Each structure stands twice: as structure tokens, then as C-alpha cells.
Amino acid sequence: MAFGALVLTLLLSLLRLGSGHWQVMGPDKTVQLVVGEDAVFSCFLSPKISAEAMEVRFFREEFHAVVHLYREGKDQHDMQMPAYRGRTELLKDSIAEGHVSLRLKKVTLSDNGFYGCRFRSQNNDQEAIWEMQVSALGSAPLVSIMGFAEGGIQLLCKSSGWFPQPTVKWKGPQGHDFPSYSKVNTDRRGLFDVETSLIVQGNAGSISCSIQYPDQSREVESSVLIRETFFHFSPYRLASISLGVLCCVLSVAVVGLMISYSISKGKIWAELDWRRKHGVAELREARKHAVEVTLDPETSHPQLHISHLKTVCYRNIRQEVTYSNKRFVRKCVVASQGFQAGKHYWEVDVGRNEMWCLGVCRDDVKRKEAYVTLSPNNGYWVFGLNREHQYLTFKTHRIILSPRIPPTRVGVFLDYEGGTISFFNVNEQSLIYTLTHQFEGLLRPYIQHYVNDEKNVTPIAICPVSQGSEKEAPSDTDNLEPTPQMTTSFLSRVVPRGNRTSHSPPGH
């Protein structure tokens, strides 16, 4: 009986192989890499069978987004997405046994996401999916002694170039953690810069600043030794130091009072003038590529009222509209014009509306899905204001922005071949933010308009652009009086990537 069962099992296995029943096995866990490393994805057939005559496709999130394609016994490089050309190598030493590996060279943060491999024969088609997470290891912490504060010594620790957002800790000689204050900023590449301060008392000994990934997989650390001698001063030494400091202060005060007013006034206005001229120069260059943009009513949501093909306004009352495959179920509209090459600039007056979003989207985005994150992964490159009164944009994660002056007129500059889309605050002639991406396909100008309270809503309009617009839209600094201090705003906060399927606006 046992022998008969064994024979039956072998016969069934042979029948399955003959009929082409096999499965694809890929990486069984998330692939984690650091920027600059090479990724290797291995996929194989189970049970073992030759894949030499099959189509083997590695793709990014969607089947048509080709990372690498093997078909008809050779690599089809012309089918790859531009971002992966020249960066992939299919290792086929074991393809006769159904095993292949893909090497992706020098991964970047933009490579974050889900990947898959699909094997296709004449009578079977199977795939495997996995996620790749790319991180960036920041610089070694720089620990500085800032001086005496609150009866102790203030220490400052800085590090830059991290992704994802790291955790920061101060540690004492025995390894216990100190409570401290930290702040995190993000640069234009989406990398995190961290800064933390600590005040230590007495003979603290060796104090370490530790910065590490959230999962604690990697850590960098720097230390400083605080001895008791920092706090011990003899009466004579303290008196001499105090006298010297007092003399210096008096000397500086006498000279400073004579020249401080004229110098401070000149510096303040010089910096204001430089910042404004710099912004004006960038904006003037963008305006050289001004284009005519008109809205396509056939794409707009029924609650968006389009006027003169230039103005869009939200109303609670839905309009009677004809069904169209082009129409969005999200409260947005796109332009009739599409761009697939060149440089293009247009301006949009958003007024004092509390919720809006604008930029560009691919022409082939999913228009019948309301809850889609407006990120480059889904074909959107946008800037906007959400219901939490936050200015934000998206890369692989949400980025919160803090313009110095809230924009009421926004300039959008698309450089297709250059791979950038920039957003300008026309009110003060400044650059708000620039997104970078290797664009492909047709892009259309995009406007989204939604409200909590219809009483406060005003139309959003596409404005005519002229080379004299910088004079017509004055900077808010024109009305500033000289002040003794200057503050420079910075991109203040970054919200890490969260749920992939639902986000707060400007996505919705």
C-alpha cells in the first residue's frame, strides 16, 4: 500500500509539472538597504523547472512599470522605466533551474516601495511581491560645548542626512538616558537633520550623543568628557575673569552704541534685498516659459463650477453633468493642455481659501478613486493647504512646509527634461519648494478645491502671466519697517510615511 501511494504521488507530481503548475517564490521579508548599496532580488520557481523560454518581468508596484524584462531568451532594455536604465543586471546562471536574481545598482530614496517578479509561460502566469525600504545613514554626531547655562554646561549635538527620521538620545557614563530637547528638519532631498541640546550639572563624566534608526538597526555615537574642573573656580580666578569680562563688555558697549544703529539697519535691509532679488531672479527665469492653461470641464467634479475655462469654485449643489471616463470623483479638475517635454510656467490665484491643492498629474492617473495619496508614486506632484492649515507636498512621504508669508498666488514651473517642478510664492517672489522626478508620460496641470465651510470659499483662478508680474504682485517685505532681529523660516516638520491607502488632504 505504501509503495502504491508513493507511485501515485510521483505520478501526480509529473502530471502537475507537465501541465505547467508551478509557483513563484520571491524575497520572504522586507529588503532593507542603505542609500548607495546594491540591491539583489532573487526569485525562483517551485518546483524547479527551466525558465529559459519564459518571460521574466521585474516591476515596480504595477505590472506595466518595468524595472527589468527578460523575453525571448534575452534582456529587453528598451522596455525599462527611465529611472532604471543602466542600473539593472539580470543574473541568469541558474535560469535552467528556474532561479534568477536581479541586481539593482546604487539604490536611492526614490527606489523605496513595493516590487514584484512575474514568470509567464504558455500555460501559467505567477508572481511574487515584496517591499524594499531604503534608508540613509547620517553623519557622525557633532557634539559642541555651548557654555554655561542654568548652573550647568549646555551641550549641543547635530547630525544630518538621515532617512527615515532617527531617534536621538543623550547617555550618561552608565548608559542611562537623559531627558533632552530635540528638533528635526528636512532638506530638499527629503533627508532629516537633527539637533538636540542638554544641560549637565557637576562632574557628569563621559556624555554620549547617540543617533539611530527607529528600529535600532544602525547607530552612530559621539562623546564628550565633562570634568568637575569646569565648575571649580578660586575666588581670585573668578574675580579676575569677571573683571576681564566686564572690561570687554564696557569696551564693546561704547563702540557698539556709536555704530550699531547704522550697521544693523544696513545689514537688515541688505539681507532683505538679497533674498528678494534672488527670488525675483528665479521667478523671472521661470516666467520666460509662461504658457496658456485652460481647464477642461469634462474632467471636473460635479460640485466644481468652471467659469470661462479659467476659474473653479466649489459649491454644495451638484451640477447635472454627463458621464465621462475623464471625470474625477475627487473634487478636482485638470487642464485641457498636456505637457510631455519642455519648460512650462503658469500662475494660480488661490486667494484666502483654506483648502486647496495644485500642481501636475499624469494623464493616466486613476480618476475613479477618491482616496488616493497625491504622491509621485501615484502620478501626482502637488503643493497645497489642508484642513489642518498645513502647507504640504509629497515625496515618498508627506512633507510639511512653512512659507514665511502665506501665498495667495502660486507660480508653478515644470521642467520636464530637467526632472523638476517648482512652486513659487508670487506674493514675495520666493521659491517655496522643488520636487524632483524623472517624468514620463503626459502631464496635465491639476487643481483641487474643497471646503469645510462654503461661506468662506472664493474662486481659484488661473492668472495671466506677464514679465511685469513681479511689479504687479508686490512682495510683503515692501511694507516692513527695520527691526533689530531677523528670522529665517525653514522647512519645519516632516510627517513619516504612514498608511499607504488613506491620507489627509491635500490628497483628499
C-alpha positions as CSV (number, residue, x, y, z in Angstrom):
1,M,0.0,0.0,0.0
2,A,2.8,2.4,0.9
3,F,4.6,1.6,-2.4
4,G,1.3,2.3,-4.3
5,A,0.8,5.6,-2.5
6,L,4.4,6.7,-3.4
7,V,3.9,5.8,-7.1
8,L,0.6,7.8,-7.1
9,T,2.3,10.8,-5.6
10,L,5.1,10.7,-8.2
11,L,2.6,10.4,-11.0
12,L,0.6,13.4,-9.7
13,S,3.8,15.4,-9.4
14,L,4.8,14.6,-13.0
15,L,1.3,15.5,-14.2
16,R,1.5,18.9,-12.4
17,L,4.9,19.6,-14.0
18,G,3.6,18.5,-17.4
19,S,0.6,20.8,-17.1
20,G,2.7,23.8,-16.1
21,H,1.6,24.2,-12.5
22,W,4.3,26.0,-10.6
23,Q,4.6,28.9,-8.2
24,V,6.9,31.9,-7.9
25,M,8.8,32.5,-4.7
26,G,10.5,35.9,-4.0
27,P,12.1,37.5,-1.0
28,D,10.2,36.3,2.1
29,K,10.7,39.6,4.0
30,T,11.3,43.3,3.5
31,V,14.5,44.1,1.8
32,Q,16.3,46.8,3.8
33,L,19.2,48.8,2.3
34,V,21.2,52.0,2.8
35,V,21.5,54.6,0.1
36,G,24.3,53.8,-2.4
37,E,24.2,50.0,-1.8
38,D,23.3,47.4,-4.5
39,A,20.0,45.5,-4.1
40,V,19.7,41.9,-5.2
41,F,16.2,40.4,-5.6
42,S,16.1,36.6,-6.0
43,C,13.0,34.8,-7.5
44,F,12.7,31.1,-8.3
45,L,10.1,28.6,-9.4
46,S,8.7,25.8,-7.2
47,P,9.0,23.0,-8.2
48,K,12.2,23.6,-10.2
49,I,11.6,24.0,-13.9
50,S,13.6,25.8,-16.6
51,A,12.6,29.4,-17.2
52,E,14.8,30.0,-20.2
53,A,11.8,30.1,-22.6
54,M,9.6,32.1,-20.2
55,E,9.1,35.8,-19.9
56,V,10.6,37.1,-16.6
57,R,9.5,40.5,-15.6
58,F,10.6,42.6,-12.5
59,F,8.3,45.5,-11.9
60,R,7.6,48.4,-9.5
61,E,4.2,48.4,-7.8
62,E,2.3,47.9,-11.1
63,F,2.9,45.3,-13.8
64,H,3.5,47.8,-16.6
65,A,6.1,49.7,-14.6
66,V,9.1,47.6,-15.9
67,V,12.3,47.5,-13.8
68,H,13.8,44.7,-16.0
69,L,12.3,42.4,-18.6
70,Y,13.7,39.1,-20.0
71,R,11.8,37.8,-23.0
72,E,12.5,35.5,-26.0
73,G,15.8,34.5,-24.4
74,K,17.3,38.0,-24.0
75,D,17.0,41.2,-21.9
76,Q,14.6,43.8,-23.3
77,H,16.3,47.1,-22.1
78,D,14.1,49.3,-24.2
79,M,11.1,48.4,-22.1
80,Q,12.6,49.7,-18.8
81,M,11.4,52.8,-17.0
82,P,14.0,55.6,-17.5
83,A,14.9,55.6,-13.7
84,Y,16.2,52.0,-14.0
85,R,18.1,52.1,-17.3
86,G,21.7,51.2,-16.9
87,R,21.2,50.2,-13.2
88,T,20.0,46.6,-13.5
89,E,21.6,43.3,-14.3
90,L,19.7,40.0,-14.5
91,L,21.8,37.1,-13.1
92,K,20.8,34.0,-15.2
93,D,23.4,31.4,-14.1
94,S,20.6,29.2,-12.7
95,I,17.8,30.1,-15.0
96,A,17.7,26.5,-16.3
97,E,16.6,25.5,-12.8
98,G,14.0,28.4,-12.6
99,H,16.2,30.6,-10.4
100,V,17.1,34.2,-11.4
101,S,18.3,37.3,-9.5
102,L,18.1,41.0,-10.3
103,R,20.9,43.4,-9.2
104,L,19.7,47.0,-8.8
105,K,22.8,49.2,-8.5
106,K,23.2,52.2,-6.1
107,V,19.7,52.4,-4.7
108,T,18.3,55.9,-3.8
109,L,15.5,57.1,-1.6
110,S,13.2,57.3,-4.7
111,D,13.6,53.5,-5.0
112,N,11.6,52.9,-1.9
113,G,8.4,50.9,-2.5
114,F,6.9,47.6,-3.5
115,Y,8.5,45.3,-6.2
116,G,7.5,42.1,-7.9
117,C,8.7,39.4,-10.2
118,R,6.4,37.6,-12.7
119,F,7.2,34.4,-14.6
120,R,5.0,33.7,-17.7
121,S,4.8,30.6,-19.8
122,Q,2.3,29.4,-22.4
123,N,0.0,27.9,-19.8
124,N,0.9,29.6,-16.5
125,D,1.4,33.1,-15.1
126,Q,2.5,33.7,-11.5
127,E,4.2,36.5,-9.5
128,A,5.7,37.3,-6.1
129,I,5.6,40.7,-4.3
130,W,7.9,42.2,-1.7
131,E,8.8,45.6,-0.2
132,M,12.2,47.4,-0.4
133,Q,13.0,50.0,2.3
134,V,15.9,52.4,1.6
135,S,17.4,54.3,4.4
136,A,20.2,56.9,4.6
137,L,22.8,56.8,7.4
138,G,23.5,60.3,8.6
139,S,26.8,62.0,9.6
140,A,28.5,61.2,12.9
141,P,27.1,63.5,15.6
142,L,29.0,66.7,16.2
143,V,28.9,67.5,20.0
144,S,29.8,71.1,21.0
145,I,30.1,72.7,24.4
146,M,28.0,75.9,24.1
147,G,28.9,77.4,27.5
148,F,27.4,77.8,31.0
149,A,23.6,77.8,31.4
150,E,21.2,77.4,34.3
151,G,24.1,76.5,36.6
152,G,25.4,73.8,34.3
153,I,27.1,73.3,31.0
154,Q,25.0,73.3,27.8
155,L,25.9,70.7,25.2
156,L,24.7,70.7,21.5
157,C,24.6,67.7,19.2
158,K,24.0,67.9,15.4
159,S,23.8,65.3,12.7
160,S,22.4,65.5,9.1
161,G,21.5,63.3,6.2
162,W,19.2,60.7,7.8
163,F,16.3,58.6,6.5
164,P,13.9,57.6,7.9
165,Q,13.6,60.1,10.8
166,P,16.1,58.9,13.5
167,T,15.8,58.8,17.3
168,V,18.2,60.9,19.4
169,K,19.4,60.1,22.9
170,W,21.9,61.5,25.4
171,K,23.5,58.9,27.5
172,G,25.4,59.1,30.8
173,P,28.6,57.1,31.8
174,Q,26.4,54.2,33.0
175,G,24.4,54.2,29.7
176,H,21.2,55.7,31.3
177,D,19.2,58.2,29.1
178,F,19.0,61.9,29.9
179,P,15.8,63.8,29.1
180,S,16.6,66.5,26.4
181,Y,15.1,68.8,23.8
182,S,15.4,67.9,20.1
183,K,14.2,69.3,16.8
184,V,14.1,67.8,13.4
185,N,14.2,69.5,10.0
186,T,14.2,68.1,6.4
187,D,16.3,69.2,3.5
188,R,15.3,69.4,-0.2
189,R,16.3,65.8,-0.8
190,G,13.9,64.6,1.9
191,L,16.7,63.8,4.3
192,F,16.4,64.5,8.0
193,D,18.7,66.8,10.0
194,V,18.5,66.5,13.8
195,E,19.7,68.8,16.6
196,T,19.4,68.2,20.4
197,S,20.7,70.1,23.4
198,L,21.3,69.1,27.0
199,I,22.4,70.9,30.2
200,V,24.6,68.8,32.6
201,Q,25.4,69.5,36.2
202,G,28.6,68.9,38.2
203,N,31.0,66.1,37.4
204,A,28.9,64.4,34.7
205,G,31.8,62.4,33.3
206,S,31.5,60.9,29.7
207,I,28.3,62.1,28.0
208,S,27.4,60.5,24.7
209,C,25.0,61.7,21.9
210,S,23.5,58.7,20.1
211,I,21.5,58.8,16.9
212,Q,20.0,55.7,15.4
213,Y,17.3,54.3,13.1
214,P,13.9,53.8,14.7
215,D,14.4,50.0,14.6
216,Q,17.8,50.5,16.2
217,S,19.5,48.5,13.4
218,R,22.2,51.1,13.0
219,E,23.6,53.7,15.4
220,V,26.3,56.4,15.4
221,E,27.6,58.0,18.6
222,S,29.9,60.7,19.8
223,S,31.1,61.5,23.3
224,V,32.4,64.4,25.3
225,L,34.1,64.3,28.8
226,I,32.7,66.8,31.4
227,R,35.1,67.1,34.4
228,E,34.5,68.7,37.7
229,T,37.1,71.3,36.9
230,F,34.7,73.0,34.6
231,F,32.8,74.1,37.7
232,H,35.6,74.9,40.2
233,F,36.9,78.4,40.3
234,S,39.0,80.0,43.0
235,P,37.8,83.5,44.3
236,Y,40.8,85.2,42.8
237,R,40.5,83.4,39.5
238,L,36.7,84.1,39.4
239,A,37.3,87.8,40.2
240,S,39.9,88.2,37.5
241,I,37.7,86.5,34.9
242,S,34.8,88.7,36.0
243,L,36.8,91.9,35.8
244,G,38.2,90.9,32.3
245,V,34.7,90.2,31.1
246,L,33.4,93.5,32.5
247,C,36.1,95.5,30.7
248,C,35.4,93.7,27.4
249,V,31.7,94.3,27.7
250,L,32.2,98.0,28.5
251,S,34.6,98.5,25.6
252,V,32.3,96.7,23.2
253,A,29.3,98.7,24.5
254,V,31.0,102.1,24.0
255,V,32.0,101.3,20.4
256,G,28.8,99.4,19.7
257,L,26.5,102.3,20.7
258,M,28.2,104.5,18.2
259,I,27.8,102.3,15.2
260,S,25.1,99.7,16.0
261,Y,22.1,101.6,14.6
262,S,23.6,102.4,11.2
263,I,25.1,98.9,10.7
264,S,22.1,96.9,11.9
265,K,19.8,99.0,9.6
266,G,22.1,98.4,6.7
267,K,22.5,94.7,7.3
268,I,18.8,94.0,7.7
269,W,17.8,95.8,4.5
270,A,20.8,94.3,2.7
271,E,19.7,90.8,3.6
272,L,16.1,91.5,2.7
273,D,17.2,93.0,-0.6
274,W,19.4,90.0,-1.4
275,R,16.7,87.4,-0.6
276,R,14.1,89.3,-2.7
277,K,16.5,89.8,-5.6
278,H,17.4,86.1,-5.5
279,G,13.7,85.1,-5.6
280,V,12.9,87.6,-8.3
281,A,15.7,86.2,-10.5
282,E,14.4,82.6,-10.2
283,L,10.8,83.7,-10.8
284,R,11.8,85.9,-13.8
285,E,13.6,83.0,-15.4
286,A,10.6,80.7,-14.9
287,R,8.2,83.4,-16.3
288,K,10.1,83.2,-19.6
289,H,8.3,79.9,-20.2
290,A,4.7,81.1,-19.4
291,V,2.0,79.1,-21.2
292,E,-1.7,79.4,-21.7
293,V,-3.6,77.0,-19.4
294,T,-7.4,76.4,-19.6
295,L,-9.5,74.0,-17.5
296,D,-11.3,71.0,-19.0
297,P,-14.9,71.0,-17.7
298,E,-15.3,67.4,-18.8
299,T,-12.8,66.3,-16.1
300,S,-14.2,68.3,-13.2
301,H,-16.2,67.0,-10.2
302,P,-19.9,67.9,-10.4
303,Q,-19.5,70.2,-7.4
304,L,-16.8,72.3,-9.0
305,H,-18.2,75.1,-11.1
306,I,-16.0,76.1,-14.0
307,S,-16.2,79.7,-15.4
308,H,-14.5,80.9,-18.6
309,L,-12.3,77.9,-18.6
310,K,-10.0,79.8,-16.1
311,T,-11.9,79.8,-12.7
312,V,-13.0,76.9,-10.5
313,C,-15.2,77.3,-7.4
314,Y,-16.7,74.7,-5.0
315,R,-20.4,74.6,-4.4
316,N,-22.5,72.3,-2.2
317,I,-25.0,71.9,-5.0
318,R,-24.1,69.3,-7.6
319,Q,-24.4,70.1,-11.2
320,E,-26.1,67.9,-13.8
321,V,-23.2,66.6,-15.9
322,T,-22.7,64.0,-18.5
323,Y,-20.8,60.8,-17.6
324,S,-17.3,60.7,-18.8
325,N,-14.3,58.4,-18.2
326,K,-12.2,61.5,-18.0
327,R,-14.2,62.9,-15.0
328,F,-12.7,62.7,-11.5
329,V,-14.6,61.5,-8.5
330,R,-12.2,63.6,-6.3
331,K,-13.1,67.3,-6.2
332,C,-10.6,68.4,-8.8
333,V,-10.1,69.4,-12.4
334,V,-7.2,69.2,-14.9
335,A,-6.3,71.3,-17.8
336,S,-7.0,70.7,-21.5
337,Q,-3.3,71.2,-22.1
338,G,-0.8,68.4,-21.5
339,F,3.0,68.5,-21.4
340,Q,5.4,65.8,-22.4
341,A,8.5,67.9,-23.0
342,G,9.9,71.3,-22.4
343,K,9.6,74.0,-19.7
344,H,6.2,75.5,-18.8
345,Y,5.1,78.1,-16.2
346,W,1.7,79.2,-15.0
347,E,0.2,81.0,-12.0
348,V,-2.8,80.3,-9.9
349,D,-4.6,82.7,-7.5
350,V,-5.8,80.7,-4.5
351,G,-6.9,83.7,-2.5
352,R,-7.6,83.1,1.2
353,N,-9.2,79.7,0.6
354,E,-8.5,77.3,3.5
355,M,-8.2,74.0,1.5
356,W,-6.7,73.7,-2.0
357,C,-4.1,71.8,-3.9
358,L,-2.4,72.4,-7.3
359,G,0.5,71.1,-9.4
360,V,0.5,68.4,-12.2
361,C,-0.6,64.8,-12.6
362,R,-0.1,62.1,-15.1
363,D,-2.8,61.8,-17.7
364,D,-3.3,58.1,-16.9
365,V,-3.9,58.5,-13.1
366,K,-6.9,56.6,-11.7
367,R,-9.7,59.1,-11.9
368,K,-12.5,57.0,-10.3
369,E,-10.8,56.5,-7.0
370,A,-11.4,59.2,-4.4
371,Y,-8.9,58.1,-1.7
372,V,-5.5,58.1,-3.4
373,T,-2.5,59.8,-1.9
374,L,-1.3,62.7,-4.1
375,S,2.2,61.4,-4.2
376,P,4.7,60.9,-7.1
377,N,4.2,57.1,-6.6
378,N,0.6,57.6,-7.8
379,G,1.4,60.1,-10.5
380,Y,0.9,63.5,-8.7
381,W,3.3,66.3,-8.0
382,V,1.5,68.9,-5.9
383,F,1.6,71.6,-3.3
384,G,-1.3,72.6,-1.2
385,L,-3.0,73.6,2.1
386,N,-5.0,71.0,4.0
387,R,-7.8,71.1,6.6
388,E,-5.3,71.2,9.4
389,H,-4.0,74.5,8.0
390,Q,-0.7,72.9,7.0
391,Y,1.1,73.6,3.8
392,L,2.5,70.4,2.4
393,T,3.7,68.3,-0.5
394,F,4.6,64.7,-1.0
395,K,7.7,62.7,-2.0
396,T,7.7,59.1,-0.7
397,H,6.3,60.6,2.5
398,R,4.4,63.8,3.4
399,I,6.5,66.9,3.9
400,I,5.1,69.8,6.0
401,L,6.3,73.3,4.7
402,S,6.3,76.6,6.4
403,P,6.3,79.5,3.9
404,R,7.4,82.8,5.6
405,I,4.4,84.5,4.1
406,P,1.2,82.5,3.3
407,P,0.9,82.5,-0.5
408,T,-2.3,83.8,-2.2
409,R,-0.8,83.5,-5.7
410,V,1.3,80.4,-6.6
411,G,3.6,80.0,-9.6
412,V,4.1,76.5,-11.0
413,F,7.2,75.8,-13.1
414,L,7.6,72.4,-14.8
415,D,10.9,71.5,-16.3
416,Y,10.1,68.1,-17.9
417,E,13.6,67.1,-19.1
418,G,15.2,68.6,-16.1
419,G,13.0,66.5,-13.9
420,T,11.8,69.3,-11.6
421,I,8.6,71.0,-10.6
422,S,8.9,74.2,-8.6
423,F,6.3,76.1,-6.6
424,F,6.8,79.9,-6.1
425,N,5.2,82.3,-3.7
426,V,4.5,85.1,-6.1
427,N,3.5,87.5,-3.3
428,E,7.0,87.7,-2.0
429,Q,8.9,86.5,-5.1
430,S,10.3,83.4,-3.4
431,L,10.7,79.7,-4.1
432,I,8.6,77.5,-1.8
433,Y,9.8,74.1,-2.8
434,T,11.1,72.0,-5.7
435,L,10.2,68.3,-6.3
436,T,12.5,66.2,-8.4
437,H,11.5,63.2,-10.5
438,Q,12.3,61.6,-13.9
439,F,9.0,62.3,-15.6
440,E,7.4,60.1,-18.2
441,G,4.1,60.2,-20.0
442,L,1.7,63.2,-20.5
443,L,1.4,65.6,-17.5
444,R,-1.6,67.9,-17.0
445,P,-1.9,71.0,-14.7
446,Y,-4.1,70.0,-11.7
447,I,-6.3,72.0,-9.3
448,Q,-8.2,70.6,-6.3
449,H,-10.7,72.8,-4.4
450,Y,-12.6,71.6,-1.3
451,V,-14.1,73.4,1.7
452,N,-15.3,72.9,5.3
453,D,-17.5,76.0,5.2
454,E,-18.9,77.2,1.9
455,K,-19.4,80.7,3.4
456,N,-15.6,81.3,3.3
457,V,-15.0,79.9,-0.1
458,T,-13.8,82.1,-3.0
459,P,-12.9,81.0,-6.6
460,I,-9.5,79.7,-7.6
461,A,-8.3,81.2,-10.9
462,I,-5.6,80.7,-13.4
463,C,-4.0,84.1,-13.8
464,P,-2.4,85.7,-16.9
465,V,1.4,85.9,-16.7
466,S,3.5,88.7,-17.9
467,Q,7.1,89.7,-17.5
468,G,5.9,92.7,-15.5
469,S,4.1,90.5,-12.9
470,E,6.7,90.9,-10.3
471,K,5.8,94.6,-10.1
472,E,2.1,93.8,-10.1
473,A,2.4,91.3,-7.2
474,P,4.5,93.2,-4.6
475,S,6.5,91.4,-2.0
476,D,5.2,91.7,1.6
477,T,8.6,92.9,2.5
478,D,7.9,96.2,0.8
479,N,5.9,97.4,3.8
480,L,8.3,96.2,6.5
481,E,10.0,98.6,8.9
482,P,13.5,98.0,10.0
483,T,13.7,95.6,13.0
484,P,16.7,94.7,15.2
485,Q,16.3,90.9,14.5
486,M,15.9,88.8,11.5
487,T,14.4,85.3,11.4
488,T,14.7,82.9,8.5
489,S,12.0,80.3,8.2
490,F,12.8,76.7,7.5
491,L,11.0,73.5,6.4
492,S,9.8,72.8,9.9
493,R,8.4,69.3,10.2
494,V,8.2,66.1,8.4
495,V,5.5,63.5,9.0
496,P,6.8,60.0,8.3
497,R,5.2,57.8,5.8
498,G,2.0,56.3,7.2
499,N,-0.9,54.3,5.9
500,R,-0.4,53.8,2.2
501,T,-4.1,53.8,1.4
502,S,-5.5,56.8,3.3
503,H,-4.1,60.3,3.9
504,S,-5.5,63.6,5.0
505,P,-5.7,66.3,2.2
506,P,-4.4,67.8,0.1
507,G,-4.8,64.2,-1.1
508,H,-8.5,64.3,-0.1
